[in-house]
Amino acid sequence: MTAPKYILFFILPVMLVGNISAQSSAERRFVREGNKLYEARKYNEAEIRYRKALQEKESSLRAKFNLGDAQYKQGRFSEAVNTFTDLSGDKTNRHIQAKSYYNLGNALFNDKKIQESIEAYKKSLLLNPSDMEAKHNLMIAQRMLQRSQQQQQQNQNGNQQQQQNQQNKEEQKNQQNQNQQDKQQQQQSQPRNEISRQDAERILQALMNNEKQTREKLNRQQAAAKPKTIDKNW
């Protein structure tokens, strides 16, 4: 993307030369000083001169135009956008209006407002269809907008896929937990029919001991119930 294409060095129309006042002469002097500073890349100082020129003549197109360029060069793109927007609405000079739209497009582009910059380049080309640099910048802006839209779509698709994967993982985890719970409940509900050999032997031994004790007890009871016989000597 190129920098602002134009900086105005033109003088006022010849029809106004005879009516130049001391005030307009001061305006022209400040603009010339600003232009020299601009060429020397002293953009902040150039801006000061352009603002002084506007104090002398508020309607000075060249002072306002070059002020926008100085703002742009200092990276103050939002301010440059405001300046060139104001200039582009001035229809008194079609040539300057076309240049203003071009520089407006550059400022918008660097201010990350790609769609708006495209519209500005188009308006510049409507006023000056032969401007190859405006066509070039329009093409760059359109390509960047297309890439940005594609990237947004890819990000959106990626986010949706990530959300779907997360949902699938959660569903799978929930299903595993449910299966585990079902298995535990099934185990708890089933009777334990199988015992170990050692347990079976202990149970059998206990039964045998109980049976022995019961038999011995029964024998004692039967013995106690029999009548006692006593032999007497006669």
LINSULKA-V197067 format. One record per residue. N is the residue number from 1. RES is the residue in one letter. PHI is phi as a letter, one per 30 degrees, with the letter a starting at -180 (NA if undefined). BURIAL is 1 if it has 9 or more other ideal C-beta (glycine too) atoms within 8 Angstrom, else 0. Layout:
[[N RES PHI BURIAL] [N RES PHI BURIAL]]
This chain:
[[1 M NA 0] [2 T d 0] [3 A d 0] [4 P e 1] [5 K d 1] [6 Y b 1] [7 I b 1] [8 L d 1] [9 F c 0] [10 F d 0] [11 I c 0] [12 L d 0] [13 P e 0] [14 V e 0] [15 M d 0] [16 L c 0] [17 V e 1] [18 G d 0] [19 N c 0] [20 I d 1] [21 S c 0] [22 A d 0] [23 Q d 0] [24 S d 1] [25 S d 1] [26 A d 1] [27 E e 1] [28 R d 1] [29 R d 0] [30 F d 1] [31 V d 1] [32 R d 0] [33 E d 1] [34 G d 1] [35 N d 1] [36 K d 0] [37 L d 1] [38 Y d 1] [39 E d 0] [40 A d 0] [41 R i 0] [42 K c 0] [43 Y d 1] [44 N d 0] [45 E d 0] [46 A d 1] [47 E d 1] [48 I d 1] [49 R d 1] [50 Y d 1] [51 R d 1] [52 K d 1] [53 A d 1] [54 L d 1] [55 Q d 0] [56 E d 1] [57 K b 1] [58 E d 0] [59 S c 0] [60 S d 1] [61 L d 1] [62 R d 1] [63 A d 1] [64 K d 1] [65 F d 1] [66 N d 1] [67 L d 1] [68 G d 1] [69 D d 1] [70 A d 1] [71 Q d 1] [72 Y d 1] [73 K d 1] [74 Q d 1] [75 G i 0] [76 R c 0] [77 F d 1] [78 S d 0] [79 E d 0] [80 A d 1] [81 V e 1] [82 N d 0] [83 T d 1] [84 F d 1] [85 T d 1] [86 D d 1] [87 L d 1] [88 S d 1] [89 G d 0] [90 D d 1] [91 K c 0] [92 T d 0] [93 N b 0] [94 R d 0] [95 H d 0] [96 I d 1] [97 Q d 1] [98 A d 1] [99 K d 1] [100 S d 1] [101 Y d 1] [102 Y d 1] [103 N d 1] [104 L d 1] [105 G e 1] [106 N d 1] [107 A d 1] [108 L d 1] [109 F e 1] [110 N d 1] [111 D c 1] [112 K i 0] [113 K c 1] [114 I d 1] [115 Q d 0] [116 E d 0] [117 S d 1] [118 I d 1] [119 E d 0] [120 A d 1] [121 Y d 1] [122 K d 1] [123 K d 1] [124 S d 1] [125 L d 1] [126 L d 0] [127 L d 1] [128 N b 1] [129 P d 0] [130 S d 0] [131 D d 1] [132 M d 0] [133 E d 1] [134 A d 1] [135 K d 1] [136 H d 1] [137 N d 1] [138 L d 1] [139 M d 0] [140 I d 1] [141 A d 1] [142 Q d 1] [143 R d 0] [144 M d 1] [145 L d 1] [146 Q d 0] [147 R d 0] [148 S d 1] [149 Q d 0] [150 Q d 0] [151 Q d 0] [152 Q d 0] [153 Q d 0] [154 Q d 0] [155 N d 0] [156 Q d 0] [157 N d 0] [158 G d 0] [159 N d 0] [160 Q d 0] [161 Q d 0] [162 Q d 0] [163 Q d 0] [164 Q d 0] [165 N d 0] [166 Q d 0] [167 Q d 0] [168 N d 0] [169 K d 0] [170 E d 0] [171 E d 0] [172 Q d 0] [173 K d 0] [174 N d 0] [175 Q d 0] [176 Q d 0] [177 N d 0] [178 Q d 0] [179 N d 0] [180 Q d 0] [181 Q d 0] [182 D d 0] [183 K d 0] [184 Q d 0] [185 Q d 0] [186 Q d 0] [187 Q d 0] [188 Q d 0] [189 S d 0] [190 Q d 0] [191 P d 0] [192 R c 0] [193 N d 0] [194 E c 0] [195 I b 0] [196 S d 0] [197 R d 0] [198 Q d 0] [199 D d 0] [200 A d 1] [201 E d 0] [202 R d 0] [203 I d 1] [204 L d 0] [205 Q d 0] [206 A d 0] [207 L d 0] [208 M d 0] [209 N d 0] [210 N d 0] [211 E d 0] [212 K d 0] [213 Q d 0] [214 T d 0] [215 R d 0] [216 E d 0] [217 K d 0] [218 L d 0] [219 N d 0] [220 R d 0] [221 Q d 0] [222 Q d 0] [223 A d 0] [224 A d 0] [225 A d 0] [226 K d 0] [227 P d 0] [228 K c 0] [229 T c 0] [230 I b 0] [231 D d 0] [232 K c 0] [233 N d 0] [234 W c 0]]
